[in-house]
């Protein structure tokens, strides 16, 4: 995926998240069973976005990671998947999306 395609993918994914988030928050507040489907969709969207961002070698750990991967991503996404009914899963997912948004903005400025 070239830079322009990545930028467009990130923009679309973040716009979609911004559209879904209020509905998801409302579903969690009312404990609507629909929240699990909405959350799963948002998780899959985030995972797809991160995986299509490409990989880079981390400067300090020498670990290969995804370009848009937030800190402690694996542990945090596992928590979300295991605690789907908890409101804290939604909070954590929101934080991951915010971190991806910040990383994408930082990359745009650097290039």
Order of alpha helices (4+ residues) and beta strands (2+ residues): alpha-alpha-beta-beta-alpha-alpha
